[in-house]
């Protein structure tokens, strides 16, 4: 999350969610955090909620594209 353009005073939103599948996994992790269980990603409940809200309005593909090796 920290970096250029992220956090307070940043110019654009940043979220690690790049696909519908990842949004589902983060949503499940958020549900675990709400129940008081440990999360698989290691993120806090507030951080998961923020990322889910940021990704909510995006038109995401079903699967993330694989990055090409340089």
C-alpha positions in Angstrom: 0.0 0.0 0.0 2.7 2.6 0.7 4.2 4.2 -2.3 3.8 7.0 -4.8 0.2 8.0 -5.3 -1.1 5.7 -2.5 -2.4 6.5 1.0 -3.4 9.8 2.3 -3.1 12.7 -0.1 -2.5 10.3 -3.0 -3.8 11.1 -6.5 -5.2 7.7 -7.4 -6.6 4.7 -5.6 -4.6 1.5 -5.3 -5.8 -2.0 -4.7 -4.1 -5.4 -5.1 -7.4 -6.8 -6.5 -7.1 -7.4 -10.2 -9.7 -10.0 -10.9 -13.2 -11.2 -9.8 -11.6 -14.4 -8.4 -9.2 -12.3 -6.2 -12.2 -10.1 -5.1 -14.0 -13.3 -4.0 -10.9 -14.5 -2.0 -10.5 -11.1 -0.4 -14.2 -11.0 0.5 -13.9 -14.4 2.1 -10.9 -13.2 4.0 -12.8 -10.1 5.2 -15.6 -12.4 6.4 -13.0 -14.4 8.4 -11.7 -11.2 10.0 -15.3 -10.1 10.9 -15.8 -13.5 12.7 -12.5 -12.9 14.6 -10.6 -15.6 12.9 -7.1 -15.1 11.4 -6.9 -14.1 7.7 -5.0 -15.9 5.0 -3.6 -12.7 3.5 -2.4 -11.3 6.9 -4.2 -8.0 6.2 -6.3 -6.3 8.9 -10.1 -6.1 8.7 -10.0 -2.3 7.9 -7.4 -2.9 5.1 -9.4 -5.7 3.5 -12.6 -3.5 3.6 -10.8 -0.6 2.0 -9.5 -2.7 -0.9 -12.9 -4.3 -1.4 -14.5 -0.9 -1.6 -11.9 0.4 -4.0 -12.4 -2.6 -6.3 -16.2 -2.5 -6.1 -16.7 -0.1 -9.0 -14.1 -1.6 -11.3 -15.0 -3.8 -14.3 -12.6 -6.7 -13.5 -11.9 -9.8 -15.6 -12.8 -13.3 -14.3 -9.1 -14.2 -14.1 -6.0 -12.1 -13.8 -3.6 -12.1 -16.7 -0.2 -13.6 -16.1 2.7 -11.3 -16.2 5.3 -11.9 -18.9 8.9 -12.6 -18.0 11.2 -9.9 -19.3 
